Amino acid sequence: MENTNTLKRDGGWLLSGLCIFLAVMLGFPALTNIWYSVSDVSFADIRNPSFIGLENFTNQIFSTKMWDAMGFSLKFGLICTVLEVSLALMLVFVLHPILTKRPWLTALLMLPMMISPALLGVMYRLVLNEFVGIIPQYLEILGFYVNFLGPENIYSTVVVIEVLQWTPFAFLILLAARQAISPDQEEAAGMDGATPFQLIRLVLLPAMLPSIVIVSFIRFIDSFRVFDHIFVLTGGGPGNLTTSISIYIYKLFFNQNVIGEAVAVSLILLVMSLALMFAAMKLILRGN
């Protein structure tokens, strides 16, 4: 009994340190942001903001630009998630026999994921430039003129770049899930006369479903808050065609100097993200 009380007391001391650390590192910035979100504040008077109530929230809730940026992020996140997970699943089923014999090949497939998104944006900005880019120049020699960074193609371009970079992440998670399936299940399905398509549909996919849900959730969140490579590649343009919600908040904060409204949008986004995460976790737990 005495040992139990000692363990509880030691655990309480250890947790108190963690709670103080979180309160200092997260609590103070959170309270500061909440205060800025209900204040009229800019870089000139950042130490002396004036309280204006919920005006920043109402300005942004009725702003079409904010909802355009939110719509871009939502659409971008959904399209990229579907493409990345679908492509990763196909790669897993095709390459699994090869990677079982030569696992070192997995490292080569991870290379796009290791490049910094900002560096990737700079690289594609040079490669796809309509005047000096290698790819448009070769296509022009073949008789095709394509402006990858023009208004008509820019959305497809940023989607393809995102999919090329982050499909390896989904592939790695799903490959691990595929390799965790016992060979006995596949042998039993084979003895029952299952075709390769039935094996995938009735045995492999149901066993991999929890991993598919988790990797889809992670990739959607990451694609929804995309910033780096789009900002470097297009700056959110042409016009506002590629302005994600993260780029919109950045422009409000640094370009327009309306810090209160930028923080208000961040808090709206935080509440929406928490609601989405809560719903997803509830769905996953219900499935379990």
PyRosetta script that sets phi, psi and omega in degrees:
from pyrosetta import init, pose_from_sequence

init()
pose = pose_from_sequence("MENTNTLKRDGGWLLSGLCIFLAVMLGFPALTNIWYSVSDVSFADIRNPSFIGLENFTNQIFSTKMWDAMGFSLKFGLICTVLEVSLALMLVFVLHPILTKRPWLTALLMLPMMISPALLGVMYRLVLNEFVGIIPQYLEILGFYVNFLGPENIYSTVVVIEVLQWTPFAFLILLAARQAISPDQEEAAGMDGATPFQLIRLVLLPAMLPSIVIVSFIRFIDSFRVFDHIFVLTGGGPGNLTTSISIYIYKLFFNQNVIGEAVAVSLILLVMSLALMFAAMKLILRGN")
pose.set_psi(1, -41.7)
pose.set_omega(1, -180.0)
pose.set_phi(2, -66.5)
pose.set_psi(2, -38.7)
pose.set_omega(2, 177.8)
pose.set_phi(3, -63.9)
pose.set_psi(3, -37.9)
pose.set_omega(3, 178.9)
pose.set_phi(4, -62.6)
pose.set_psi(4, -44.4)
pose.set_omega(4, 178.7)
pose.set_phi(5, -63.9)
pose.set_psi(5, -37.4)
pose.set_omega(5, 178.5)
pose.set_phi(6, -64.3)
pose.set_psi(6, -43.6)
pose.set_omega(6, 178.8)
pose.set_phi(7, -62.5)
pose.set_psi(7, -41.2)
pose.set_omega(7, 178.8)
pose.set_phi(8, -63.6)
pose.set_psi(8, -40.9)
pose.set_omega(8, -179.3)
pose.set_phi(9, -65.7)
pose.set_psi(9, -42.8)
pose.set_omega(9, 178.5)
pose.set_phi(10, -64.2)
pose.set_psi(10, -41.2)
pose.set_omega(10, 177.8)
pose.set_phi(11, -62.3)
pose.set_psi(11, -38.6)
pose.set_omega(11, 177.7)
pose.set_phi(12, -63.9)
pose.set_psi(12, -40.3)
pose.set_omega(12, 177.5)
pose.set_phi(13, -64.3)
pose.set_psi(13, -43.4)
pose.set_omega(13, 179.2)
pose.set_phi(14, -63.4)
pose.set_psi(14, -43.1)
pose.set_omega(14, 179.8)
pose.set_phi(15, -67.3)
pose.set_psi(15, -33.3)
pose.set_omega(15, 180.0)
pose.set_phi(16, -63.0)
pose.set_psi(16, -38.8)
pose.set_omega(16, 177.1)
pose.set_phi(17, -62.5)
pose.set_psi(17, -42.3)
pose.set_omega(17, 179.0)
pose.set_phi(18, -64.9)
pose.set_psi(18, -41.1)
pose.set_omega(18, -179.9)
pose.set_phi(19, -64.9)
pose.set_psi(19, -39.8)
pose.set_omega(19, 177.9)
pose.set_phi(20, -65.2)
pose.set_psi(20, -41.4)
pose.set_omega(20, 178.8)
pose.set_phi(21, -61.0)
pose.set_psi(21, -46.4)
pose.set_omega(21, 179.8)
pose.set_phi(22, -65.9)
pose.set_psi(22, -38.1)
pose.set_omega(22, 180.0)
pose.set_phi(23, -63.8)
pose.set_psi(23, -38.5)
pose.set_omega(23, -179.3)
pose.set_phi(24, -74.5)
pose.set_psi(24, -45.7)
pose.set_omega(24, -173.3)
pose.set_phi(25, -78.4)
pose.set_psi(25, -31.2)
pose.set_omega(25, -177.5)
pose.set_phi(26, -112.0)
pose.set_psi(26, -38.6)
pose.set_omega(26, -174.7)
pose.set_phi(27, -65.5)
pose.set_psi(27, -48.0)
pose.set_omega(27, -177.9)
pose.set_phi(28, -63.1)
pose.set_psi(28, -47.8)
pose.set_omega(28, 176.3)
pose.set_phi(29, -61.4)
pose.set_psi(29, -35.8)
pose.set_omega(29, -179.7)
pose.set_phi(30, -64.6)
pose.set_psi(30, -44.4)
pose.set_omega(30, 179.0)
pose.set_phi(31, -65.1)
pose.set_psi(31, -38.5)
pose.set_omega(31, 178.5)
pose.set_phi(32, -63.0)
pose.set_psi(32, -42.5)
pose.set_omega(32, 179.7)
pose.set_phi(33, -65.5)
pose.set_psi(33, -39.9)
pose.set_omega(33, 178.2)
pose.set_phi(34, -62.0)
pose.set_psi(34, -40.9)
pose.set_omega(34, 178.8)
pose.set_phi(35, -66.0)
pose.set_psi(35, -42.0)
pose.set_omega(35, 178.2)
pose.set_phi(36, -64.6)
pose.set_psi(36, -33.5)
pose.set_omega(36, -176.1)
pose.set_phi(37, -68.2)
pose.set_psi(37, -20.0)
pose.set_omega(37, 178.5)
pose.set_phi(38, -111.4)
pose.set_psi(38, 25.3)
pose.set_omega(38, -177.5)
pose.set_phi(39, -131.9)
pose.set_psi(39, 155.2)
pose.set_omega(39, 170.6)
pose.set_phi(40, -90.6)
pose.set_psi(40, 106.4)
pose.set_omega(40, -172.2)
pose.set_phi(41, -141.8)
pose.set_psi(41, 141.5)
pose.set_omega(41, 175.1)
pose.set_phi(42, -138.0)
pose.set_psi(42, -179.7)
pose.set_omega(42, -179.8)
pose.set_phi(43, -64.3)
pose.set_psi(43, -28.2)
pose.set_omega(43, -178.0)
pose.set_phi(44, -70.1)
pose.set_psi(44, -33.4)
pose.set_omega(44, -177.8)
pose.set_phi(45, -126.0)
pose.set_psi(45, 39.4)
pose.set_omega(45, -175.6)
pose.set_phi(46, -65.3)
pose.set_psi(46, -23.5)
pose.set_omega(46, 178.5)
pose.set_phi(47, -91.1)
pose.set_psi(47, -5.3)
pose.set_omega(47, -178.4)
pose.set_phi(48, -138.0)
pose.set_psi(48, 61.7)
pose.set_omega(48, -179.5)
pose.set_phi(49, -71.6)
pose.set_psi(49, 151.0)
pose.set_omega(49, 179.6)
pose.set_phi(50, -109.3)
pose.set_psi(50, 135.3)
pose.set_omega(50, -176.5)
pose.set_phi(51, -70.6)
pose.set_psi(51, 129.3)
pose.set_omega(51, 179.3)
pose.set_phi(52, -130.2)
pose.set_psi(52, 12.8)
pose.set_omega(52, 178.3)
pose.set_phi(53, 72.4)
pose.set_psi(53, -138.2)
pose.set_omega(53, -175.3)
pose.set_phi(54, -94.9)
pose.set_psi(54, 19.8)
pose.set_omega(54, -176.0)
pose.set_phi(55, -61.3)
pose.set_psi(55, -39.9)
pose.set_omega(55, 179.2)
pose.set_phi(56, -61.3)
pose.set_psi(56, -40.4)
pose.set_omega(56, -179.7)
pose.set_phi(57, -67.0)
pose.set_psi(57, -45.1)
pose.set_omega(57, -178.6)
pose.set_phi(58, -66.5)
pose.set_psi(58, -37.9)
pose.set_omega(58, 177.8)
pose.set_phi(59, -58.9)
pose.set_psi(59, -42.2)
pose.set_omega(59, -176.2)
pose.set_phi(60, -80.5)
pose.set_psi(60, -35.0)
pose.set_omega(60, 179.0)
pose.set_phi(61, -62.9)
pose.set_psi(61, -33.3)
pose.set_omega(61, 179.2)
pose.set_phi(62, -96.7)
pose.set_psi(62, 13.1)
pose.set_omega(62, 178.5)
pose.set_phi(63, -90.6)
pose.set_psi(63, 122.1)
pose.set_omega(63, 178.3)
pose.set_phi(64, -67.1)
pose.set_psi(64, -31.2)
pose.set_omega(64, -179.9)
pose.set_phi(65, -64.1)
pose.set_psi(65, -39.1)
pose.set_omega(65, 179.2)
pose.set_phi(66, -64.6)
pose.set_psi(66, -42.9)
pose.set_omega(66, -179.3)
pose.set_phi(67, -72.4)
pose.set_psi(67, -30.1)
pose.set_omega(67, 173.3)
pose.set_phi(68, -62.7)
pose.set_psi(68, -44.9)
pose.set_omega(68, 178.7)
pose.set_phi(69, -65.2)
pose.set_psi(69, -39.4)
pose.set_omega(69, 178.1)
pose.set_phi(70, -64.5)
pose.set_psi(70, -41.3)
pose.set_omega(70, 179.0)
pose.set_phi(71, -64.8)
pose.set_psi(71, -40.3)
pose.set_omega(71, 177.7)
pose.set_phi(72, -60.7)
pose.set_psi(72, -47.2)
pose.set_omega(72, -178.0)
pose.set_phi(73, -63.0)
pose.set_psi(73, -41.8)
pose.set_omega(73, -179.4)
pose.set_phi(74, -63.8)
pose.set_psi(74, -48.6)
pose.set_omega(74, 179.6)
pose.set_phi(75, -64.2)
pose.set_psi(75, -43.4)
pose.set_omega(75, 179.1)
pose.set_phi(76, -61.6)
pose.set_psi(76, -44.5)
pose.set_omega(76, -179.3)
pose.set_phi(77, -63.6)
pose.set_psi(77, -43.3)
pose.set_omega(77, -179.0)
pose.set_phi(78, -66.1)
pose.set_psi(78, -47.0)
pose.set_omega(78, -178.6)
pose.set_phi(79, -62.6)
pose.set_psi(79, -47.3)
pose.set_omega(79, -177.9)
pose.set_phi(80, -64.5)
pose.set_psi(80, -39.9)
pose.set_omega(80, -179.5)
pose.set_phi(81, -63.1)
pose.set_psi(81, -46.9)
pose.set_omega(81, -179.9)
pose.set_phi(82, -61.1)
pose.set_psi(82, -45.6)
pose.set_omega(82, -179.0)
pose.set_phi(83, -65.8)
pose.set_psi(83, -44.5)
pose.set_omega(83, -176.8)
pose.set_phi(84, -65.6)
pose.set_psi(84, -46.0)
pose.set_omega(84, -177.7)
pose.set_phi(85, -68.8)
pose.set_psi(85, -40.0)
pose.set_omega(85, 178.8)
pose.set_phi(86, -63.9)
pose.set_psi(86, -47.2)
pose.set_omega(86, 179.5)
pose.set_phi(87, -63.4)
pose.set_psi(87, -40.7)
pose.set_omega(87, 179.5)
pose.set_phi(88, -63.8)
pose.set_psi(88, -40.2)
pose.set_omega(88, 178.6)
pose.set_phi(89, -62.5)
pose.set_psi(89, -44.2)
pose.set_omega(89, 179.4)
pose.set_phi(90, -62.8)
pose.set_psi(90, -42.1)
pose.set_omega(90, 179.2)
pose.set_phi(91, -63.6)
pose.set_psi(91, -38.4)
pose.set_omega(91, 179.7)
pose.set_phi(92, -62.1)
pose.set_psi(92, -47.9)
pose.set_omega(92, -177.4)
pose.set_phi(93, -68.3)
pose.set_psi(93, -32.2)
pose.set_omega(93, -178.9)
pose.set_phi(94, -79.9)
pose.set_psi(94, -42.3)
pose.set_omega(94, -171.2)
pose.set_phi(95, -93.8)
pose.set_psi(95, -9.5)
pose.set_omega(95, -176.0)
pose.set_phi(96, -56.1)
pose.set_psi(96, -46.1)
pose.set_omega(96, 178.7)
pose.set_phi(97, -61.2)
pose.set_psi(97, -36.6)
pose.set_omega(97, -179.2)
pose.set_phi(98, -70.9)
pose.set_psi(98, -44.2)
pose.set_omega(98, -176.9)
pose.set_phi(99, -71.0)
pose.set_psi(99, -22.3)
pose.set_omega(99, 175.5)
pose.set_phi(100, -66.0)
pose.set_psi(100, -36.6)
pose.set_omega(100, 179.3)
pose.set_phi(101, -85.4)
pose.set_psi(101, -33.2)
pose.set_omega(101, -178.2)
pose.set_phi(102, -128.3)
pose.set_psi(102, 75.4)
pose.set_omega(102, -175.6)
pose.set_phi(103, -64.6)
pose.set_psi(103, -20.9)
pose.set_omega(103, -179.0)
pose.set_phi(104, -65.6)
pose.set_psi(104, -19.4)
pose.set_omega(104, 178.0)
pose.set_phi(105, -65.5)
pose.set_psi(105, -21.9)
pose.set_omega(105, 179.6)
pose.set_phi(106, -60.4)
pose.set_psi(106, -35.8)
pose.set_omega(106, -179.2)
pose.set_phi(107, -61.8)
pose.set_psi(107, -37.2)
pose.set_omega(107, 179.0)
pose.set_phi(108, -65.0)
pose.set_psi(108, -36.8)
pose.set_omega(108, -179.2)
pose.set_phi(109, -70.9)
pose.set_psi(109, -17.9)
pose.set_omega(109, -178.9)
pose.set_phi(110, -86.2)
pose.set_psi(110, -6.5)
pose.set_omega(110, -173.4)
pose.set_phi(111, -56.3)
pose.set_psi(111, -45.1)
pose.set_omega(111, -179.4)
pose.set_phi(112, -58.6)
pose.set_psi(112, -32.4)
pose.set_omega(112, -177.7)
pose.set_phi(113, -71.0)
pose.set_psi(113, -21.5)
pose.set_omega(113, -175.8)
pose.set_phi(114, -83.7)
pose.set_psi(114, -10.1)
pose.set_omega(114, -178.8)
pose.set_phi(115, -84.4)
pose.set_psi(115, 138.3)
pose.set_omega(115, 177.9)
pose.set_phi(116, -61.0)
pose.set_psi(116, 133.0)
pose.set_omega(116, 178.7)
pose.set_phi(117, -56.3)
pose.set_psi(117, -37.5)
pose.set_omega(117, 179.0)
pose.set_phi(118, -65.2)
pose.set_psi(118, -41.8)
pose.set_omega(118, 178.4)
pose.set_phi(119, -65.1)
pose.set_psi(119, -37.3)
pose.set_omega(119, 177.8)
pose.set_phi(120, -63.2)
pose.set_psi(120, -39.6)
pose.set_omega(120, 178.0)
pose.set_phi(121, -62.7)
pose.set_psi(121, -42.4)
pose.set_omega(121, 178.2)
pose.set_phi(122, -63.4)
pose.set_psi(122, -43.6)
pose.set_omega(122, -178.4)
pose.set_phi(123, -60.9)
pose.set_psi(123, -47.6)
pose.set_omega(123, -179.1)
pose.set_phi(124, -70.8)
pose.set_psi(124, -27.1)
pose.set_omega(124, 177.0)
pose.set_phi(125, -64.0)
pose.set_psi(125, -35.2)
pose.set_omega(125, 177.4)
pose.set_phi(126, -78.4)
pose.set_psi(126, -44.8)
pose.set_omega(126, -174.1)
pose.set_phi(127, -68.6)
pose.set_psi(127, -34.0)
pose.set_omega(127, -174.6)
pose.set_phi(128, -99.5)
pose.set_psi(128, 1.2)
pose.set_omega(128, 179.8)
pose.set_phi(129, -59.6)
pose.set_psi(129, 133.5)
pose.set_omega(129, -173.7)
pose.set_phi(130, -68.0)
pose.set_psi(130, -19.7)
pose.set_omega(130, -177.6)
pose.set_phi(131, -98.5)
pose.set_psi(131, -40.7)
pose.set_omega(131, -174.5)
pose.set_phi(132, -120.1)
pose.set_psi(132, -3.9)
pose.set_omega(132, -176.6)
pose.set_phi(133, -70.4)
pose.set_psi(133, 144.7)
pose.set_omega(133, -177.1)
pose.set_phi(134, -67.0)
pose.set_psi(134, -46.7)
pose.set_omega(134, -174.9)
pose.set_phi(135, -64.7)
pose.set_psi(135, -49.5)
pose.set_omega(135, 177.4)
pose.set_phi(136, -60.4)
pose.set_psi(136, -34.1)
pose.set_omega(136, -179.5)
pose.set_phi(137, -66.7)
pose.set_psi(137, -43.7)
pose.set_omega(137, 178.1)
pose.set_phi(138, -65.5)
pose.set_psi(138, -40.5)
pose.set_omega(138, 178.5)
pose.set_phi(139, -63.8)
pose.set_psi(139, -35.9)
pose.set_omega(139, 179.1)
pose.set_phi(140, -66.9)
pose.set_psi(140, -36.7)
pose.set_omega(140, 176.6)
pose.set_phi(141, -62.0)
pose.set_psi(141, -36.1)
pose.set_omega(141, 180.0)
pose.set_phi(142, -81.1)
pose.set_psi(142, -0.7)
pose.set_omega(142, 177.1)
pose.set_phi(143, 97.2)
pose.set_psi(143, 10.5)
pose.set_omega(143, 179.6)
pose.set_phi(144, -114.8)
pose.set_psi(144, 127.6)
pose.set_omega(144, 174.2)
pose.set_phi(145, -107.9)
pose.set_psi(145, 116.9)
pose.set_omega(145, -179.8)
pose.set_phi(146, -131.0)
pose.set_psi(146, 123.1)
pose.set_omega(146, 174.7)
pose.set_phi(147, -100.4)
pose.set_psi(147, 94.6)
pose.set_omega(147, -175.4)
pose.set_phi(148, -63.9)
pose.set_psi(148, -26.2)
pose.set_omega(148, -177.0)
pose.set_phi(149, -101.3)
pose.set_psi(149, 8.2)
pose.set_omega(149, 177.3)
pose.set_phi(150, -79.1)
pose.set_psi(150, 166.9)
pose.set_omega(150, -176.5)
pose.set_phi(151, -57.3)
pose.set_psi(151, -32.1)
pose.set_omega(151, -175.2)
pose.set_phi(152, -76.2)
pose.set_psi(152, -23.3)
pose.set_omega(152, -175.6)
pose.set_phi(153, -118.6)
pose.set_psi(153, -5.9)
pose.set_omega(153, -169.7)
pose.set_phi(154, -64.4)
pose.set_psi(154, -36.1)
pose.set_omega(154, -178.5)
pose.set_phi(155, -64.7)
pose.set_psi(155, -46.7)
pose.set_omega(155, 178.7)
pose.set_phi(156, -62.3)
pose.set_psi(156, -36.8)
pose.set_omega(156, -178.6)
pose.set_phi(157, -63.1)
pose.set_psi(157, -48.2)
pose.set_omega(157, -177.7)
pose.set_phi(158, -68.7)
pose.set_psi(158, -31.4)
pose.set_omega(158, 176.8)
pose.set_phi(159, -66.3)
pose.set_psi(159, -45.3)
pose.set_omega(159, -179.2)
pose.set_phi(160, -62.4)
pose.set_psi(160, -41.7)
pose.set_omega(160, 179.8)
pose.set_phi(161, -62.8)
pose.set_psi(161, -44.4)
pose.set_omega(161, 178.7)
pose.set_phi(162, -61.9)
pose.set_psi(162, -43.2)
pose.set_omega(162, -178.3)
pose.set_phi(163, -66.6)
pose.set_psi(163, -42.2)
pose.set_omega(163, -179.8)
pose.set_phi(164, -62.9)
pose.set_psi(164, -36.2)
pose.set_omega(164, -177.3)
pose.set_phi(165, -78.6)
pose.set_psi(165, -38.0)
pose.set_omega(165, -168.9)
pose.set_phi(166, -108.0)
pose.set_psi(166, -1.6)
pose.set_omega(166, 171.7)
pose.set_phi(167, -60.2)
pose.set_psi(167, -37.6)
pose.set_omega(167, 177.4)
pose.set_phi(168, -57.4)
pose.set_psi(168, -32.9)
pose.set_omega(168, 178.3)
pose.set_phi(169, -64.3)
pose.set_psi(169, -48.9)
pose.set_omega(169, 178.2)
pose.set_phi(170, -62.5)
pose.set_psi(170, -38.9)
pose.set_omega(170, 178.9)
pose.set_phi(171, -60.4)
pose.set_psi(171, -42.8)
pose.set_omega(171, -177.4)
pose.set_phi(172, -63.7)
pose.set_psi(172, -44.1)
pose.set_omega(172, -179.5)
pose.set_phi(173, -65.6)
pose.set_psi(173, -44.8)
pose.set_omega(173, -177.4)
pose.set_phi(174, -72.0)
pose.set_psi(174, -30.7)
pose.set_omega(174, 176.0)
pose.set_phi(175, -65.0)
pose.set_psi(175, -42.1)
pose.set_omega(175, 177.3)
pose.set_phi(176, -61.6)
pose.set_psi(176, -41.0)
pose.set_omega(176, 178.1)
pose.set_phi(177, -65.0)
pose.set_psi(177, -38.5)
pose.set_omega(177, 179.2)
pose.set_phi(178, -66.4)
pose.set_psi(178, -41.4)
pose.set_omega(178, -178.2)
pose.set_phi(179, -72.4)
pose.set_psi(179, -18.9)
pose.set_omega(179, 179.6)
pose.set_phi(180, -80.4)
pose.set_psi(180, -11.7)
pose.set_omega(180, 179.4)
pose.set_phi(181, -74.0)
pose.set_psi(181, 131.4)
pose.set_omega(181, -177.1)
pose.set_phi(182, -65.9)
pose.set_psi(182, 134.7)
pose.set_omega(182, 176.2)
pose.set_phi(183, -60.6)
pose.set_psi(183, -23.8)
pose.set_omega(183, 179.7)
pose.set_phi(184, -60.6)
pose.set_psi(184, -36.8)
pose.set_omega(184, 179.2)
pose.set_phi(185, -64.4)
pose.set_psi(185, -41.0)
pose.set_omega(185, 179.8)
pose.set_phi(186, -67.1)
pose.set_psi(186, -40.3)
pose.set_omega(186, 178.8)
pose.set_phi(187, -64.3)
pose.set_psi(187, -40.1)
pose.set_omega(187, 179.0)
pose.set_phi(188, -64.6)
pose.set_psi(188, -40.3)
pose.set_omega(188, 178.4)
pose.set_phi(189, -65.0)
pose.set_psi(189, -39.5)
pose.set_omega(189, 178.2)
pose.set_phi(190, -63.7)
pose.set_psi(190, -40.5)
pose.set_omega(190, 179.0)
pose.set_phi(191, -66.9)
pose.set_psi(191, -27.4)
pose.set_omega(191, 177.1)
pose.set_phi(192, -81.3)
pose.set_psi(192, -1.2)
pose.set_omega(192, 176.3)
pose.set_phi(193, 89.1)
pose.set_psi(193, 19.8)
pose.set_omega(193, -179.4)
pose.set_phi(194, -71.8)
pose.set_psi(194, 136.7)
pose.set_omega(194, 174.8)
pose.set_phi(195, -78.0)
pose.set_psi(195, 165.3)
pose.set_omega(195, 177.6)
pose.set_phi(196, -54.8)
pose.set_psi(196, -40.1)
pose.set_omega(196, 179.2)
pose.set_phi(197, -65.4)
pose.set_psi(197, -42.2)
pose.set_omega(197, 178.0)
pose.set_phi(198, -66.7)
pose.set_psi(198, -34.6)
pose.set_omega(198, 177.2)
pose.set_phi(199, -61.2)
pose.set_psi(199, -43.8)
pose.set_omega(199, -179.8)
pose.set_phi(200, -67.9)
pose.set_psi(200, -45.9)
pose.set_omega(200, -173.1)
pose.set_phi(201, -73.0)
pose.set_psi(201, -38.3)
pose.set_omega(201, -172.1)
pose.set_phi(202, -101.1)
pose.set_psi(202, -18.4)
pose.set_omega(202, -176.5)
pose.set_phi(203, -118.0)
pose.set_psi(203, -56.6)
pose.set_omega(203, -171.9)
pose.set_phi(204, -72.0)
pose.set_psi(204, -49.9)
pose.set_omega(204, -177.6)
pose.set_phi(205, -61.6)
pose.set_psi(205, -45.3)
pose.set_omega(205, 176.5)
pose.set_phi(206, -59.9)
pose.set_psi(206, -37.8)
pose.set_omega(206, 179.6)
pose.set_phi(207, -69.1)
pose.set_psi(207, -30.2)
pose.set_omega(207, -178.3)
pose.set_phi(208, -91.5)
pose.set_psi(208, -2.2)
pose.set_omega(208, -173.0)
pose.set_phi(209, -57.2)
pose.set_psi(209, -45.4)
pose.set_omega(209, 178.1)
pose.set_phi(210, -57.8)
pose.set_psi(210, -40.1)
pose.set_omega(210, 178.7)
pose.set_phi(211, -68.0)
pose.set_psi(211, -37.2)
pose.set_omega(211, 178.4)
pose.set_phi(212, -62.9)
pose.set_psi(212, -42.3)
pose.set_omega(212, -179.9)
pose.set_phi(213, -64.9)
pose.set_psi(213, -44.8)
pose.set_omega(213, -177.4)
pose.set_phi(214, -65.9)
pose.set_psi(214, -45.5)
pose.set_omega(214, -178.4)
pose.set_phi(215, -68.1)
pose.set_psi(215, -32.8)
pose.set_omega(215, 176.0)
pose.set_phi(216, -65.2)
pose.set_psi(216, -41.8)
pose.set_omega(216, 179.6)
pose.set_phi(217, -63.5)
pose.set_psi(217, -45.0)
pose.set_omega(217, -180.0)
pose.set_phi(218, -64.2)
pose.set_psi(218, -44.9)
pose.set_omega(218, -177.5)
pose.set_phi(219, -68.3)
pose.set_psi(219, -34.6)
pose.set_omega(219, 178.4)
pose.set_phi(220, -65.3)
pose.set_psi(220, -44.4)
pose.set_omega(220, 179.5)
pose.set_phi(221, -60.7)
pose.set_psi(221, -44.2)
pose.set_omega(221, -177.7)
pose.set_phi(222, -66.3)
pose.set_psi(222, -41.7)
pose.set_omega(222, 179.8)
pose.set_phi(223, -71.4)
pose.set_psi(223, -34.2)
pose.set_omega(223, -179.4)
pose.set_phi(224, -63.3)
pose.set_psi(224, -37.6)
pose.set_omega(224, -177.8)
pose.set_phi(225, -97.9)
pose.set_psi(225, 27.2)
pose.set_omega(225, -177.2)
pose.set_phi(226, -58.5)
pose.set_psi(226, 139.9)
pose.set_omega(226, 179.5)
pose.set_phi(227, -143.2)
pose.set_psi(227, -57.0)
pose.set_omega(227, -163.1)
pose.set_phi(228, -53.4)
pose.set_psi(228, -66.9)
pose.set_omega(228, -169.2)
pose.set_phi(229, -71.0)
pose.set_psi(229, -29.8)
pose.set_omega(229, 177.9)
pose.set_phi(230, -70.5)
pose.set_psi(230, -41.3)
pose.set_omega(230, -179.1)
pose.set_phi(231, -64.6)
pose.set_psi(231, -41.4)
pose.set_omega(231, 179.5)
pose.set_phi(232, -69.7)
pose.set_psi(232, -38.2)
pose.set_omega(232, -174.7)
pose.set_phi(233, -76.3)
pose.set_psi(233, -43.2)
pose.set_omega(233, -172.9)
pose.set_phi(234, -126.7)
pose.set_psi(234, -15.5)
pose.set_omega(234, -175.0)
pose.set_phi(235, 67.4)
pose.set_psi(235, 16.8)
pose.set_omega(235, -178.1)
pose.set_phi(236, 93.9)
pose.set_psi(236, -3.9)
pose.set_omega(236, -177.7)
pose.set_phi(237, -102.6)
pose.set_psi(237, -168.3)
pose.set_omega(237, 0.1)
pose.set_phi(238, -65.4)
pose.set_psi(238, 141.0)
pose.set_omega(238, -172.2)
pose.set_phi(239, 63.6)
pose.set_psi(239, -121.3)
pose.set_omega(239, 174.7)
pose.set_phi(240, -121.9)
pose.set_psi(240, 25.9)
pose.set_omega(240, -172.7)
pose.set_phi(241, -64.4)
pose.set_psi(241, -29.5)
pose.set_omega(241, -178.5)
pose.set_phi(242, -121.5)
pose.set_psi(242, 29.0)
pose.set_omega(242, 178.2)
pose.set_phi(243, -82.7)
pose.set_psi(243, 105.0)
pose.set_omega(243, 175.4)
pose.set_phi(244, -79.5)
pose.set_psi(244, 172.0)
pose.set_omega(244, -178.3)
pose.set_phi(245, -66.2)
pose.set_psi(245, -31.4)
pose.set_omega(245, 177.2)
pose.set_phi(246, -67.8)
pose.set_psi(246, -42.2)
pose.set_omega(246, 178.6)
pose.set_phi(247, -67.8)
pose.set_psi(247, -36.3)
pose.set_omega(247, 178.7)
pose.set_phi(248, -61.9)
pose.set_psi(248, -44.3)
pose.set_omega(248, 178.5)
pose.set_phi(249, -64.3)
pose.set_psi(249, -40.2)
pose.set_omega(249, 178.9)
pose.set_phi(250, -60.3)
pose.set_psi(250, -45.1)
pose.set_omega(250, -178.9)
pose.set_phi(251, -65.7)
pose.set_psi(251, -39.6)
pose.set_omega(251, 177.0)
pose.set_phi(252, -60.5)
pose.set_psi(252, -42.9)
pose.set_omega(252, -174.2)
pose.set_phi(253, -72.5)
pose.set_psi(253, -53.4)
pose.set_omega(253, -169.9)
pose.set_phi(254, -95.7)
pose.set_psi(254, -34.8)
pose.set_omega(254, -176.6)
pose.set_phi(255, -88.0)
pose.set_psi(255, -43.2)
pose.set_omega(255, -176.4)
pose.set_phi(256, -96.1)
pose.set_psi(256, -10.0)
pose.set_omega(256, 175.0)
pose.set_phi(257, 59.9)
pose.set_psi(257, 34.1)
pose.set_omega(257, 174.4)
pose.set_phi(258, -111.1)
pose.set_psi(258, 79.9)
pose.set_omega(258, -171.8)
pose.set_phi(259, -64.4)
pose.set_psi(259, -39.7)
pose.set_omega(259, -178.7)
pose.set_phi(260, -59.9)
pose.set_psi(260, -43.6)
pose.set_omega(260, -179.2)
pose.set_phi(261, -70.6)
pose.set_psi(261, -36.1)
pose.set_omega(261, 177.5)
pose.set_phi(262, -63.0)
pose.set_psi(262, -43.4)
pose.set_omega(262, 179.6)
pose.set_phi(263, -68.3)
pose.set_psi(263, -36.2)
pose.set_omega(263, 178.3)
pose.set_phi(264, -61.5)
pose.set_psi(264, -43.1)
pose.set_omega(264, 177.7)
pose.set_phi(265, -63.6)
pose.set_psi(265, -38.6)
pose.set_omega(265, 178.6)
pose.set_phi(266, -61.6)
pose.set_psi(266, -40.8)
pose.set_omega(266, 179.6)
pose.set_phi(267, -68.8)
pose.set_psi(267, -38.3)
pose.set_omega(267, 175.5)
pose.set_phi(268, -59.8)
pose.set_psi(268, -44.2)
pose.set_omega(268, 179.1)
pose.set_phi(269, -63.6)
pose.set_psi(269, -38.8)
pose.set_omega(269, 179.3)
pose.set_phi(270, -63.3)
pose.set_psi(270, -44.3)
pose.set_omega(270, 179.8)
pose.set_phi(271, -62.9)
pose.set_psi(271, -43.0)
pose.set_omega(271, 178.7)
pose.set_phi(272, -64.2)
pose.set_psi(272, -39.4)
pose.set_omega(272, 179.5)
pose.set_phi(273, -65.8)
pose.set_psi(273, -41.9)
pose.set_omega(273, 178.9)
pose.set_phi(274, -63.7)
pose.set_psi(274, -40.4)
pose.set_omega(274, 178.4)
pose.set_phi(275, -63.5)
pose.set_psi(275, -42.2)
pose.set_omega(275, 178.9)
pose.set_phi(276, -64.9)
pose.set_psi(276, -43.5)
pose.set_omega(276, -179.7)
pose.set_phi(277, -64.4)
pose.set_psi(277, -41.1)
pose.set_omega(277, 179.0)
pose.set_phi(278, -62.1)
pose.set_psi(278, -43.1)
pose.set_omega(278, -179.8)
pose.set_phi(279, -65.5)
pose.set_psi(279, -41.4)
pose.set_omega(279, -179.7)
pose.set_phi(280, -65.3)
pose.set_psi(280, -44.1)
pose.set_omega(280, 179.8)
pose.set_phi(281, -63.7)
pose.set_psi(281, -38.7)
pose.set_omega(281, 178.8)
pose.set_phi(282, -64.1)
pose.set_psi(282, -39.7)
pose.set_omega(282, 178.8)
pose.set_phi(283, -65.4)
pose.set_psi(283, -43.1)
pose.set_omega(283, -179.4)
pose.set_phi(284, -64.9)
pose.set_psi(284, -44.3)
pose.set_omega(284, -179.4)
pose.set_phi(285, -65.5)
pose.set_psi(285, -36.5)
pose.set_omega(285, 177.6)
pose.set_phi(286, -65.3)
pose.set_psi(286, -38.4)
pose.set_omega(286, 177.9)
pose.set_phi(287, -64.1)
pose.set_psi(287, -39.2)
pose.set_omega(287, 178.0)
pose.set_phi(288, -66.1)
pose.dump_pdb("model.pdb")
